[in-house]
Amino acid sequence: MVAGFRAVSVVVAALLPFAWAACGGEPRATPAQTPASSRAAAAPDDWFVDGAGAAGLDFVHFNGASGRFYYPEILPPGVALFDYDNDGDLDVYVVQGRRLGPQTDPPSLIPPHDAKPLTGRLFRNDLQVRADGTRVLHFTDVTEQSGIRADQYGLGVAAADVDNDGYTDLLLTNFGTVQLWHNNGNGTFTDVSKASGVQGPPGVAVAAAFLDYDRDGWLDLYVAYNVNYALDREQPCPNQAGARDYCPPQIFGGRPDHLYRNMGHGRFVDVSARSLIGGKFGPALGIATADYNGDGWIDIYVANDGEPNLLWINQHDGTFKETALLAGSALTGDGKAEASMGVDAGDFDNDGDEDLLMSELTGQGSNLYVNDGSGRFRDASAASGLGAMSLPFTGWGTAWFDFDNDGWLDVLTVNGPIVANERRTGAPFPYDQRKVLFRNLGTGRFENVTSKAGAVFELSEAGRGAAFGDIDNDGDMDVVVGNDNGPLRLLLNNVGNRNHWLGVRVVSAQGRDALGARVVVIRADGSKLWRRARSDGSYASANDPRVLVGLGGSAEPVSVEVRWPSGRVEHWSSVATDRWMTLKEGSGR
């Protein structure tokens, strides 16, 4: 690492707002500051600190648990990082729950956090940059003025510009119907769920992902359903100790996922019946879209809970073929279907293709499927060390992300069991575990570095959604974590930008984030780093759609290649590092 490199001076005018133009951007900057009170439990050399309270991210999730063990209570909340107001920094949305069941049920074990209405919350990022380059983070709750009235039982969230107007829209998955909120471009949103064609019947939709599967320039939508559940189908399920607990999804059975084709201007048509061919749907919890077989067309991977996972390979004619079993990504290497929840795709071994990561139940261990470049996978969970190191945990939100900017994708997983924690029996919601951080050694193996990550990793909480992105624009990846029946956490990265980096926003010819675009950074020595613009992955959450590439100790200019979802390939040469920049389709060589 490059010791002391944070102190480089910056030009404030170059930082906010972003210069959203090809090859424009900001110079290197220093991390966000938080008042001392928020760091009381943190050591000076902690890699991550929780900045939520100091920054104004005042939110506590309420799942309404009353001891009736209604199935949806165990699933939320998802979180989103997206720039709804186009000011160059990431805003935050988090879903909220409410009481389930009849009024004759016992009162909730934990009352709501405050007197605010129980609705999903939108927080505007009011990032300030001082003359010395330090950041001051502050969030403002703008839910009421935004017009978003998310009063269903919220589970997850996805974000994308569905009508190519340059503003990111918000899709909410619920125990209820899917809601699509159109961004009006003036700080307000309009509910277009029914008019857009994506509302669908009531259900338990958890994960959703936007992708341009037919390469027509409009983002389509995949919605994954978990179980065929209603409150009147609830039944008692004992855990291993014989006490009543939450039921597994197999008790309720599944229902088909849905694929919606975007017909233009935010109007969708359900094409599931003719486009999703040969798949046996399971209790889905995660989606990762990527070009898994390297043919230039976006495919879809679905993580199912306790059933074989799905790999939908794009057939270039508007249809998909389900190939997970033949491809080696439906089951573990020993033929087991495990409880896949969080999922992400990324090139962890820097060989140019998309590898798969999944979080699993306690006793199963996270799974790593290594891609051979043609969309065929081998199970490297044991060989990598990830499987054994994650055995004590039930993982939910997870992602490939280079937390230390050394050029290798690491792993963070937020955790929480689905069986009551025996040591916490009697607690209002005893489903807590610690977060874990695994560092990529660049040899195909990982090491557990949780003990070095900071005091926030010592907290035991019911982790669920996790959204990854550079929330303070300082050149390293931060994480927002949603806890079931617990507070929102903001893990600010204090170690990543000690190394060099390059941040790239890729904008399609239509003027929106080019989800699915592959960014190749070619270093001075000729080596390549492959990354993908995406907002999906993790669990029930939406990630920063921009691409952040760690460059280790080298500050030399790089070349950048973008492989656009449209099929176009463009190049930019002699690109300076340690800054954010924007590349627009059609402006390269």
C-alpha positions in Angstrom: 0.0 0.0 0.0 1.0 3.6 -0.5 1.4 5.0 2.9 0.2 8.6 3.4 -1.2 8.9 0.0 -4.5 10.3 1.3 -3.0 13.8 1.9 -2.9 14.8 -1.8 -4.6 18.2 -2.2 -7.8 18.5 -4.3 -9.7 21.2 -6.2 -13.1 21.4 -4.5 -14.8 22.7 -7.7 -13.9 19.5 -9.5 -15.6 17.3 -6.9 -19.2 18.5 -6.6 -21.1 18.3 -8.8 -19.4 15.7 -11.0 -18.4 16.7 -14.5 -20.6 14.1 -16.2 -18.7 14.1 -19.5 -16.4 11.7 -21.2 -13.0 11.6 -19.6 -13.9 14.3 -17.2 -13.8 13.6 -13.5 -12.4 14.4 -10.1 -8.8 14.1 -8.7 -7.9 11.9 -5.8 -9.5 12.7 -2.5 -9.5 11.9 1.1 -12.1 9.9 3.1 -15.2 11.2 4.8 -14.9 12.7 8.3 -17.2 11.7 11.1 -17.5 13.3 14.5 -15.5 11.7 17.3 -18.6 10.6 19.0 -19.5 8.2 16.2 -16.0 6.7 16.4 -15.9 6.2 20.2 -15.7 2.4 19.9 -13.5 2.5 16.8 -9.7 2.3 16.8 -7.7 4.8 14.6 -6.6 2.0 12.3 -10.0 0.4 11.8 -10.5 -0.5 8.2 -14.3 0.3 8.5 -16.2 2.5 10.8 -20.0 2.9 11.2 -20.9 6.4 10.1 -24.7 6.0 10.0 -25.6 7.9 13.2 -23.2 10.7 12.6 -24.2 11.2 9.0 -28.0 11.3 9.8 -28.9 7.8 8.5 -31.4 7.5 11.3 -33.4 4.3 10.6 -34.4 1.3 12.5 -36.2 -1.5 10.7 -39.4 -2.8 12.2 -40.5 -6.3 11.2 -43.7 -6.5 13.4 -42.7 -9.8 15.1 -45.3 -10.7 17.6 -44.4 -14.3 18.3 -46.7 -15.7 15.5 -43.6 -16.4 13.3 -45.2 -15.0 10.1 -42.8 -16.1 7.3 -42.0 -12.6 5.8 -40.7 -11.3 9.1 -37.4 -13.2 8.6 -36.6 -11.8 5.1 -36.1 -8.0 5.1 -34.8 -5.4 4.7 -33.1 -4.6 1.4 -31.3 -1.3 0.8 -30.4 0.7 -2.3 -27.6 3.0 -3.3 -28.6 5.2 -6.2 -28.2 8.8 -7.3 -31.8 9.9 -7.6 -31.1 13.6 -7.9 -28.1 13.4 -10.3 -25.8 15.5 -8.1 -23.0 12.9 -8.4 -23.3 11.2 -5.0 -25.2 8.1 -3.9 -28.4 8.5 -2.0 -29.9 5.7 0.2 -33.3 4.0 0.2 -34.3 1.3 2.8 -37.5 -0.7 2.9 -39.7 -0.9 6.0 -42.0 -3.5 7.5 -45.2 -3.2 9.6 -47.4 -5.5 11.7 -48.8 -8.6 10.1 -51.8 -10.6 11.0 -55.1 -9.6 12.7 -55.4 -7.0 15.3 -56.2 -9.7 17.8 -52.5 -10.9 17.6 -50.2 -10.1 20.6 -48.5 -6.7 20.3 -45.1 -6.6 18.5 -42.2 -7.7 20.7 -40.4 -4.5 19.7 -42.3 -1.3 19.2 -41.5 1.0 16.2 -38.4 3.1 16.6 -40.1 6.4 16.5 -43.3 8.2 15.6 -42.6 8.4 11.9 -45.0 6.5 9.6 -43.9 2.9 8.9 -42.8 3.3 5.3 -39.6 2.8 3.3 -37.3 5.8 3.7 -35.4 7.9 1.1 -32.2 9.7 2.4 -30.6 12.4 0.2 -26.8 12.5 0.3 -25.7 16.1 1.0 -21.9 15.3 0.7 -19.7 18.3 1.3 -16.0 18.5 0.3 -13.7 20.8 2.2 -10.8 22.7 0.8 -8.3 20.1 2.1 -10.2 17.3 0.3 -11.8 15.8 3.4 -15.4 14.8 3.1 -18.3 15.5 5.5 -21.2 13.2 5.0 -24.7 14.2 5.9 -28.0 12.6 4.9 -31.5 14.3 4.9 -34.7 12.2 5.1 -36.7 13.4 2.1 -39.3 10.7 2.1 -42.3 12.9 2.6 -41.4 15.4 -0.1 -40.4 12.6 -2.5 -44.0 11.4 -2.8 -42.9 7.8 -2.2 -45.6 6.0 -0.1 -44.3 2.5 0.4 -46.9 1.2 2.9 -46.8 -2.5 2.0 -44.6 -4.9 3.9 -41.2 -4.1 2.2 -38.7 -6.8 1.3 -36.3 -5.6 -1.3 -35.4 -2.9 -3.8 -33.9 -2.5 -7.3 -33.0 0.7 -9.1 -32.5 1.7 -12.8 -33.7 4.3 -15.4 -36.5 2.4 -17.0 -37.6 5.1 -19.5 -34.2 6.5 -20.6 -35.0 10.0 -19.3 -31.7 10.3 -17.4 -33.2 9.8 -13.9 -33.0 6.5 -11.9 -36.3 5.0 -11.0 -37.1 2.7 -8.0 -38.7 -0.7 -7.9 -39.8 -2.2 -4.6 -40.5 -5.8 -3.9 -43.0 -6.6 -1.1 -45.0 -9.1 0.7 -47.8 -7.8 -1.5 -47.4 -6.4 -5.1 -44.4 -5.0 -6.9 -44.2 -1.2 -6.9 -42.4 0.9 -9.6 -41.8 4.5 -8.6 -41.0 6.8 -11.6 -38.4 9.5 -10.9 -39.9 12.8 -12.1 -36.5 14.5 -12.2 -37.6 17.2 -9.7 -37.1 15.3 -6.4 -40.4 13.5 -6.5 -41.6 10.1 -7.6 -44.9 8.8 -9.1 -46.3 5.3 -8.6 -46.6 3.8 -12.1 -46.8 0.2 -10.9 -50.1 -0.6 -12.6 -49.6 1.6 -15.7 -46.1 0.2 -16.4 -47.4 -3.4 -16.4 -45.1 -4.8 -13.6 -47.4 -4.7 -10.6 -48.4 -8.4 -10.9 -50.5 -10.4 -8.4 -49.7 -10.3 -4.7 -46.9 -12.5 -3.6 -43.5 -12.7 -1.9 -41.1 -11.1 -4.3 -37.7 -10.6 -2.8 -35.1 -10.0 -5.6 -35.4 -8.1 -8.8 -32.9 -7.1 -11.5 -32.8 -4.8 -14.5 -31.0 -5.9 -17.7 -31.2 -5.2 -21.4 -31.5 -8.9 -22.5 -32.6 -8.1 -26.1 -30.1 -5.3 -26.7 -32.7 -2.8 -27.8 -31.5 0.0 -25.5 -34.4 -0.4 -23.0 -33.9 -2.1 -19.6 -36.0 -5.1 -19.0 -36.9 -6.6 -15.6 -36.6 -10.0 -13.9 -38.6 -10.5 -10.7 -37.8 -13.5 -8.6 -40.5 -14.9 -6.2 -39.6 -16.8 -3.0 -42.7 -18.7 -1.8 -46.4 -19.2 -2.4 -47.4 -17.7 0.9 -50.3 -16.0 2.5 -51.0 -15.3 6.2 -53.8 -17.8 6.3 -51.3 -20.5 5.2 -49.1 -20.0 8.2 -48.4 -23.2 10.2 -46.3 -24.1 13.3 -42.8 -25.3 12.5 -40.4 -26.6 15.3 -36.7 -25.9 15.2 -34.1 -28.6 16.2 -34.7 -27.8 19.9 -38.4 -28.5 19.5 -39.5 -24.8 20.0 -41.6 -23.1 17.4 -39.6 -21.1 14.9 -39.8 -19.8 11.3 -40.8 -22.3 8.7 -38.4 -23.2 5.8 -39.7 -22.1 2.3 -40.4 -25.7 1.2 -43.4 -25.7 3.6 -45.2 -23.3 1.4 -44.0 -24.2 -2.1 -42.8 -21.9 -4.8 -44.2 -19.9 -7.7 -42.7 -18.9 -11.1 -40.4 -15.9 -11.5 -41.4 -13.3 -14.1 -39.5 -11.6 -16.9 -40.9 -8.3 -18.2 -39.8 -6.9 -21.6 -39.5 -3.1 -21.7 -41.4 -1.9 -24.8 -40.1 1.6 -24.5 -40.8 4.6 -22.2 -41.3 2.5 -19.2 -44.0 0.2 -20.5 -43.5 -3.5 -19.8 -45.0 -6.8 -21.1 -44.8 -10.1 -19.2 -42.9 -12.5 -21.6 -42.2 -15.2 -19.0 -44.1 -18.0 -20.7 -42.4 -17.7 -24.0 -38.9 -16.5 -22.8 -38.1 -18.6 -19.8 -37.8 -22.1 -21.2 -37.1 -25.3 -19.3 -36.7 -24.0 -15.8 -38.0 -25.5 -12.6 -38.5 -22.5 -10.4 -37.5 -22.5 -6.8 -37.7 -20.2 -3.7 -35.6 -17.5 -5.2 -33.7 -15.0 -3.0 -30.9 -13.5 -5.2 -30.2 -12.5 -8.9 -27.0 -11.8 -10.6 -27.1 -10.8 -14.3 -23.9 -11.1 -16.4 -22.6 -12.5 -19.7 -21.5 -15.8 -18.3 -20.6 -17.6 -21.6 -18.8 -14.6 -23.2 -21.1 -14.3 -26.2 -21.9 -10.6 -25.6 -25.5 -11.2 -24.4 -26.6 -10.8 -20.8 -27.6 -14.0 -18.9 -29.4 -14.4 -15.6 -28.4 -16.4 -12.6 -31.0 -17.1 -9.8 -30.1 -18.2 -6.3 -32.7 -20.5 -4.8 -33.2 -21.4 -1.1 -32.8 -25.1 -0.7 -33.5 -25.9 -4.3 -31.2 -26.1 -7.4 -30.1 -22.7 -8.7 -31.0 -21.5 -12.2 -28.7 -20.3 -15.0 -30.7 -18.7 -17.8 -28.5 -18.5 -20.9 -29.6 -15.9 -23.5 -30.4 -17.4 -26.9 -30.3 -14.0 -28.7 -33.9 -14.4 -29.9 -35.8 -13.1 -26.9 -35.6 -16.5 -25.1 -33.5 -18.1 -22.4 -32.4 -21.7 -21.9 -32.0 -23.0 -18.3 -28.6 -24.7 -18.2 -27.5 -24.6 -14.5 -27.3 -28.4 -14.0 -25.2 -29.1 -17.1 -23.1 -26.0 -16.4 -22.2 -27.1 -12.9 -23.8 -24.1 -11.1 -27.1 -25.7 -10.0 -25.7 -27.8 -7.1 -22.5 -28.0 -5.1 -19.6 -30.2 -6.2 -21.0 -33.1 -4.3 -24.5 -32.7 -5.8 -26.3 -30.9 -3.0 -28.9 -28.1 -3.4 -28.0 -25.6 -0.6 -29.8 -22.6 0.8 -28.5 -19.9 -1.5 -29.5 -16.4 -0.5 -27.1 -13.7 -1.4 -25.3 -13.9 -4.8 -22.9 -12.0 -6.9 -20.9 -12.4 -10.1 -17.4 -11.0 -10.6 -14.0 -11.9 -11.9 -12.3 -12.8 -8.6 -9.3 -14.5 -10.3 -8.7 -11.8 -13.0 -8.9 -14.2 -15.9 -11.6 -12.3 -17.8 -14.9 -14.1 -17.0 -17.6 -13.9 -14.4 -17.3 -16.2 -11.4 -20.2 -16.8 -8.9 -20.4 -16.3 -5.2 -23.3 -17.4 -3.0 -24.0 -17.1 0.8 -25.6 -20.1 2.5 -26.9 -21.4 5.8 -24.9 -22.1 8.9 -23.2 -25.5 8.4 -23.2 -25.2 4.6 -20.6 -22.5 3.9 -20.5 -20.0 1.1 -20.1 -21.3 -2.4 -17.6 -20.2 -5.1 -18.2 -21.4 -8.6 -15.3 -20.7 -11.0 -16.1 -20.0 -14.6 -14.0 -21.6 -17.4 -15.0 -18.7 -19.7 -17.7 -20.6 -21.6 -20.3 -20.6 -18.9 -19.3 -23.8 -17.3 -18.3 -23.9 -13.6 -16.4 -25.9 -11.0 -17.1 -25.7 -7.3 -14.0 -24.1 -5.6 -15.7 -23.5 -2.3 -13.3 -25.9 -0.4 -10.2 -25.1 -2.4 -10.6 -21.3 -1.9 -11.1 -21.6 1.8 -14.4 -19.7 1.6 -16.5 -22.7 2.3 -14.8 -23.7 5.6 -14.4 -20.1 6.9 -18.0 -19.3 6.4 -19.5 -22.5 8.0 -20.5 -20.8 11.3 -22.7 -18.2 9.5 -26.0 -17.8 7.7 -25.1 -15.3 5.0 -27.5 -12.9 3.2 -26.1 -9.7 1.6 -22.7 -10.4 -0.1 -20.6 -9.1 -2.9 -17.3 -9.3 -4.7 -15.6 -6.0 -4.0 -12.0 -4.8 -3.7 -12.1 -3.3 -0.3 -8.3 -2.5 -0.2 -7.9 -1.6 -3.9 -5.1 -4.1 -4.5 -6.7 -5.3 -7.8 -8.3 -8.5 -6.4 -12.0 -8.9 -5.5 -12.6 -9.6 -1.8 -15.8 -10.8 -0.1 -18.0 -9.3 2.6 -21.1 -11.1 3.9 -23.7 -9.9 6.4 -25.2 -12.7 8.5 -28.1 -13.8 10.7 -29.5 -17.2 11.4 -33.1 -18.3 10.6 -33.2 -20.4 13.8 -33.3 -18.6 17.1 -29.8 -18.0 18.5 -29.7 -20.1 21.7 -27.4 -17.8 23.6 -29.9 -15.0 23.0 -33.1 -16.8 23.9 -35.4 -14.3 25.5 -34.2 -11.4 23.3 -36.9 -9.7 21.3 -35.4 -11.0 17.9 -32.6 -13.5 18.6 -31.5 -14.0 15.0 -28.1 -12.2 15.0 -24.6 -13.0 13.9 -21.5 -11.0 13.1 -20.4 -9.8 9.6 -17.4 -11.4 8.0 -14.7 -10.1 5.7 -12.5 -12.3 3.5 -9.4 -11.0 1.7 -8.5 -12.4 -1.8 -4.8 -13.5 -1.7 -4.6 -13.6 -5.5 -3.8 -17.3 -5.4 -7.3 -18.6 -5.6 -7.5 -18.6 -1.8 -8.9 -16.2 0.8 -8.1 -15.3 4.4 -10.4 -14.2 7.1 -9.5 -10.7 8.0 -12.6 -9.9 10.1 -10.6 -9.2 13.2 -8.8 -6.4 11.5 -11.9 -4.8 9.9 -13.0 -2.7 12.8 -15.3 -2.5 15.9 -18.4 -2.5 13.7 -17.6 -6.1 12.8 -17.9 -7.0 16.4 -21.6 -6.2 16.5 -24.0 -9.2 16.3 -27.1 -8.2 14.3 -29.6 -9.8 12.0 -27.9 -8.7 8.8 -29.9 -8.9 5.6 -29.5 -6.5 2.7 -26.1 -5.0 1.8 -25.5 -2.4 -0.9 -22.0 -1.7 -2.0 -20.7 1.6 -3.5 -18.4 4.6 -3.0 -20.8 6.7 -0.9 -18.3 9.5 -0.2 -16.6 9.5 -3.6 -13.2 9.0 -2.1 -12.1 6.1 -4.2 -13.0 3.1 -2.1 -16.0 0.9 -1.6 -18.4 1.5 1.4 -21.3 -0.7 2.4 -24.8 0.1 3.7 -26.3 -2.7 5.7 -29.9 -3.3 6.5 -30.6 -5.3 9.7 -33.9 -7.1 10.3 -35.5 -5.4 13.3 -32.4 -3.4 13.8 -30.6 -0.2 12.9 -29.2 0.8 9.5 -25.3 0.6 9.3 -23.0 2.6 7.1 -19.6 0.9 6.8 -17.2 3.7 5.8 -14.0 2.4 4.2 -10.9 3.9 5.6 -8.3 1.7 4.0 -9.1 1.3 0.3 -7.8 4.6 -1.0 -4.4 4.1 0.5 -3.9 2.3 -2.8 -4.4 3.8 -6.3 -7.7 3.4 -8.1 -9.9 4.5 -11.0 -13.7 5.1 -10.9 -15.7 4.9 -14.0 -19.4 5.7 -14.7 -20.4 4.2 -18.0 -23.3 5.9 -19.7 -25.2 4.3 -22.6 -26.1 6.0 -25.8 -29.6 6.4 -24.3 -28.1 8.6 -21.5 -28.5 6.2 -18.5 -26.2 3.9 -16.5 -25.1 1.1 -18.9 -26.0 -1.9 -16.7 -24.2 -5.0 -18.0 -21.3 -3.1 -19.6 -17.9 -4.7 -19.1 -15.0 -2.4 -18.2 -11.5 -3.6 -18.9 -8.7 -1.6 -17.3 -5.3 -2.3 -19.0 -2.4 -1.4 -16.8 1.1 -0.2 -18.0 2.5 -3.8 -17.7 -0.3 -5.1 -20.0 -2.3 -6.9 -17.3 -6.0 -6.5 -17.4 -8.7 -6.1 -14.7 -12.3 -6.9 -15.7 -15.2 -5.3 -14.0 -19.0 -5.0 -14.7 -21.4 -2.1 -14.3 -24.3 -3.6 -12.4 -26.8 -2.7 -9.7 -28.1 -6.2 -8.9 -26.5 -9.0 -6.9 -26.1 -9.2 -3.1 -29.5 -9.8 -1.4 -32.7 -7.8 -2.0 -30.5 -4.7 -2.6 -29.3 -2.3 -5.3 -25.6 -1.5 -5.6 -23.7 1.5 -7.0 -23.9 1.1 -10.8 -20.5 2.7 -11.3 -17.3 0.7 -11.6 -14.4 1.1 -9.1 -11.1 -0.6 -10.0 -8.3 -0.9 -7.5 -4.8 -0.5 -9.0 -2.5 -1.3 -6.1 0.7 0.7 -5.8 0.8 1.9 -9.4 -0.3 5.4 -10.3 0.7 5.1 -14.0 -2.0 6.0 -16.6 -4.1 3.1 -17.9 -6.1 2.3 -21.0 -9.8 1.5 -20.7 -11.9 -0.6 -22.9 -15.7 -0.8 -22.6 -17.8 -3.6 -24.0 -21.3 -2.1 -24.2 -24.5 -4.2 -23.9 -25.3 -3.1 -27.4 -22.3 -5.0 -28.7 -20.1 -2.0 -29.4 -16.5 -2.0 -28.1 -14.7 1.3 -27.4 -11.2 2.3 -26.1 -9.7 5.2 -24.2 -6.0 5.6 -23.9 -3.7 7.4 -21.3 -6.3 7.7 -18.7 -5.1 9.3 -15.4 -5.8 7.4 -12.2 -7.1 8.3 -8.7 -10.3 10.0 -9.9 -13.8 9.4 -10.9 -14.7 9.9 -14.6 -17.6 9.3 -17.0 -17.4 7.4 -20.3 -20.3 7.7 -22.7 -21.1 5.2 -25.4 -20.0 6.6 -28.8 -17.3 8.9 -27.4 -14.4 6.4 -27.5 -12.2 5.0 -30.2 
